[in-house]
Amino acid sequence: MSDPTPTPTAPAPARPLSNYNNWISAIGAVLAVGALFSFLFLAWMDLTGKGNNPYLGIFTYIVAPGFLIAGLATMFFGAWAQRRWALKHTSMPDKWRLDFSKPAQRRRVILFGVAAVGFLMLSAFGSYQSYHVAESNAFCGEVCHKAMTPEYVTYQRGSHARVDCVDCHIGSGAVWFVKAKINGAHQLIAYTLTDYERPIATPLKNLRPAQDICEKCHWPEKFHGNVEMVFDHFLSDRKNTAYTARMLMHVNTSKPGSPPGGIHWHVNENEKVEYFATDEKRQDIPWMRVTNLKDNSVRVFRTEDFKDEPDPARIRVMDCMDCHNRPAHVFPTANDAVEKSMAAGTLSLKLPNIKRVAVQAMTQDKLTTDAEAPRLIEEFMRAKYKDPAQAAELPAAIAEVQRIFSVSIFADRKADWRVYPNNIGHKDWPGCFRCHDNQHKTETGLTVNGSDCTSCHSILSQGKGAQLEMLSAKGQEFEHPGGELDPELSCADCHNGGIQK
């Protein structure tokens, strides 16, 4: 008779735990999932957004994947470390394992899970806020680029104050963002060591072409025509004599739809203008070449004393930035800044020679730091105006000159109009006359067109009072206040933005 008791079966062998079952790999998994979540969220923003933000591109396609890779690497490291521990400590309890059968471990896992969910939410929120903060103008001007305080101050009052810094300095796309940051890496080191240039050197060599940046808003096909300009000036005399010039700037003299004429001829689609400058600031231009893109004819203009051939690597194709070289960071001259306050009535015209005195006070040789400027300006002006009859006007005038100095001359950074040429016009810098000076000629003796006053502008009226009301549609001959002009001199030979030469 057989035994009715069943034979007990051997228990199935326990399934070995994965090497990824450890706290290090769990942390790496949370980091990887958070990075993946951020990537998907940012990619959705990039694909559905109306504009291409360079910081959004870099956070989406470089930063988020970087954290994803770091999370995966942490997971693999945890598995490798767990395997080594198991091989070396076979008789010791494994404290790194996640064991859900133990109440203490379950509580830790629950807390870890709650923290992981919080981390995912913070990743999404942080990713969104990070790129918004990093793209802000305050970040560029006050946090990251504290060394560029002069540039930030001039930007805030400029015509591009509503255009974000990154839109001009970087533009759209992650590629140019990376290039900009690589080119600026040495600036970060220099800023940390306070070993940066004072003033910041210009022109910048690593900016994107103007066609990629400026023409996003100022496209060449848009017809401009003539633009009326009004320039309010005051003479440096005792009476602070006013002098105003109203003129039409011939931005484009062509018909709508035709290639630009007038000033914008320089960037029209049928001509390519190139030049060679001997200095870093592009002020000394002894050689130019104009190529007609329709018939490939070439005209080369050079000054009489420039006999050599220019270095091909330093020949530059002319674009917007060669005239509009300070579109967002204009450093007004001391003269212009003082005259603006005089015209606005914030600097009293009752003080004799106030323009000259104010400019002299702001440009003293001993004024070398921003901290000492208020005291030195006040001492200078009080020494000039000792008459008791002027006492009532003096305090407000001193305060206004101190204010003008604080927003236009940056002594600590050695930054003002004297080191930053402005090539629009030709009064205080050569500007147009770098080329249009009757000194550049071809081999046949042909000179550059447009060297007379009426080529770029027509003076509608000039002077003051009733004289200023006498408009001329054909344009008037320029009347230089204070005497006749020497035909051999250009404006910048006498005017320098400060006390005239």
WOSUL-V636187 format. One record per helix or strand. SS is the DSSP state (hx for helix, st for strand). FROM is the first residue (numbers start at 1). TO is the last residue. If there is no record, write none. Layout:
SS/FROM/TO + SS/FROM/TO
This chain:
hx/23/48 + hx/54/88 + hx/103/135 + hx/137/144 + hx/146/156 + hx/165/169 + hx/174/183 + hx/185/192 + hx/210/216 + st/226/234 + st/242/250 + hx/262/267 + st/271/277 + st/285/292 + st/298/302 + hx/312/314 + st/315/317 + hx/320/322 + hx/334/344 + hx/354/362 + hx/370/384 + hx/388/408 + st/410/410 + st/415/415 + hx/431/434 + st/441/441 + st/447/447 + hx/453/455 + st/457/463 + hx/465/469 + st/476/476 + hx/491/493
